[in-house]
Amino acid sequence: MIIEVNGIQLFYETAGSGRPLLMVHGNSEDHTIFDKAAELLKEEFQVFLIDSRCHGQSSSSEELHYQDMADDMCAFMDALDLNDVMFYGFSDGGIIGLLAAMQTDRITTLVTSGANVTPDGVKLSLKLLVRVMYLFTKDQKMEMILNEPQITAEMLQGIRAKTLVLAGEKDLVTEQETRFIADNIPGALLHIIRSEGHGSYIVHNDAVVKYLIWASTL
């Protein structure tokens, strides 16, 4: 399905019934990474799988910023009048979730996986890879990673949603960054998943389901 928000068209799929669960993918991905998880989650929630702007089947924009993507998600929830929303974001989707939760009370539960709050919050190997990719492609998605986000402790402290912060033990985001996020969101829980990487328990994988079910009971 297509919905127009903020002058762009967002593509999304929905399945199931119950409490709304928005799932937002990472950089250069689309909603299909959640295929296996969504098959299980639709038994518990009304699942919304969204392609963020400049990704998947959603339309593009001349510039790309995390704040604009968060604004899109807030407008999406407003347009569909979704309340008591559980928002799950992976990687860039987690950044979007953090920013969205700062500006709407429609999100009452927030779960992030592998999110960072500064460009320096990722490991050197990823930084170097992104720099090389941007050098050769000038891709605005890579440019965004190099310069954004810039989320402060004070901004995190404004989040009122019940929050679970996830990361893999071998994540591309530093553990220090992950702990900083959890330490500054009031009442947030932190779980570092042993033996997992950045997206190994998420992308075309249903292992993340148990964490989302857990978060829904907080």
N, C-alpha and C positions, 0 to 999 in steps of 0.2 A: 504494500500500500504506500501511497504518497501523501504527505501532508506538507503544506507550505507554511514556513515560519521564518520570520526575519528576512524575507525576500529570497529564500532558497527553498528547494524541495528536499525534504528528508524522506528517505525510503525506510520502511520498517515492516516487520512481520509480527504478528501476534498470535498466541495460542494459549489455550487453557482458560481458567476462570479463577476468581478469588482476588487476593491482594495483588495490586500491580507491582511487577518487578521489571525494572528497566535494566537492560544489559548493554553495555557500551564497550566496544572493542578497542584495540590499540592502534598505534601508528601503522599506516599502510596495510591495514587489514579491513575486514568487513564483518557483518553480523554472523556470517556462516561459521566463524571459529567456535561459536557456542552451540553448534548443532547437536552434539551428544548430550551436553548438559541440559539444553532446553527440552529435550525429549522427556527427561525426568522431572524437570522443574514445572512443566505445564500441568502436572498432576496436583501441584500445590498452589500455584500462582497463575495470574494472567500475565504471561511473559511477553514483554515488548523487546524485540531485537532490532536495534536501530543502527543504520549506517550513518556515521557522523559526516558533516559536510566535507567535501573533497575526497570522500571515500565511498567505495562500493557503488551503489546505484543512486546515492544522493548527489545533488548538484554541487558544482564547485563555486568558489569565490576567488576574487583577485588576490586577496590576502587571507592568511590562515593564522588564527590565534586561538589559544585555549579558551580565553574568555568568551570569544564569539561562539565557540562550540558549546560551552556551558550555558550561554544565553539561549542557544537553540534548544537545549534539553529542557530548560525552564519553560520556554514558549511551547514546546511539545506537550509538557504536562498541563499547562494552562489550557491549551487548545482542546485537549481531551478531558479536561477537568478531573485529573487523576489526583487522588488524595491518599494519605498514609502509604506513600510510595517507598518501596525498597529499591535503592539504586545500587547496582553493581557495576564497577568499572575496572577494567584490566589495563594496566600500563597507562597509555594516554587517556583511556577511558576513566581510569582512577583519578587522574588530574582533573578531568572534566567533572567528575563526581564531587571532588573536594570543592571546586569553585561553585558548582551548582548548589551544593548544600549550604554554602555561605549566604545564599541570596533567596532561598525559598523554603517555606516551612512545609511544602508538599512532601519533601523527602524526610521521612521519619526514621529510616534505617539506611545507613551507608556502609557499603563494603568496598574496600579498594584492594587491589592486588598489584604489587610491583609499581606503585606510583612514586613519583619524585616531586619535590617542591622547588628545586632549582636545577639548572642545567648541570651543575657540578655534583648533583646527587647520584649520578650514574657512574659505573665503573669505567676506568680509562679505556678498556678495550672497546666499549660501546661508543665512547666519545670519538675515538680515532676512526672507527668504522663510519660513523655518521659524517664526520668531517670529509672523509674521502668520497663518500657517496654524494655529498652536496657539491664538492669540487667538480665532479664529473657530470652531475645531473641538474644542479641548481633547483632541485625539487623543493617546493615550499614546505613540504612536510618535514624534510630534513633541516631546513632553515629554522623551523619552529623549535625543533628539539635542541638546536644549538643555542638558542636565545631565550627560551622559555621553559618552564614557568618561573615566576618570581613570587612565590607564596611565602609569607612571613609567619612567624609564630603567632603574632597578634591576629592574623587572618584565620588561622586554624582554630584559635581559641573562640572564634565566633560561631563555630559549627555546633548546632544543638541536636543534631540527629544522633541516635544511638549508632556507634561506629565500631566496625571491626576492620583492623588493618592487617592485611595478609602480605606475605612475601615468601619466596622460596629461599631455602638455605644457600642456594647457589645463584641467587637472583642477579640481574644486571644492575639493579639499584643497590646502593650500599646499605648495609644493615644500619649504619649510623643514621642515614636519611630516613629509613623506615621507622626507626625508633623515635626520631624527631617528630614525625607526623603523629604517631600514637601518643607521645608524651604531651603534645600540645592541644589535642582535641579533648575537650572535657569528657571524662569517663570512657574514653576509647579503650578497646581491648586490642592486644597485639598477639599475633600468632605467626611464628616463623616455621615454615613447613620443612621438615627434615628431608634431605636428599632431592628436593625439587629445585628446578631452575626458575627462570622468569615466567615462562608460560607452559611448562611441561605438564602441569596439573589442570590446565585450563583449555588450551587450544585443541579442539577436536578431542576433548577428554571430559569425562563426567566426574572426575575426582573432586572438582570444586563444589559439587552439589551439596555435599555434607556440610561444608562451611557456610553456605548460604542458608541452608535449613537451620543451622545452629544460630546464625545471626538473626534470623526472623523471630527467634524466641527471646531475644534480649529485652 
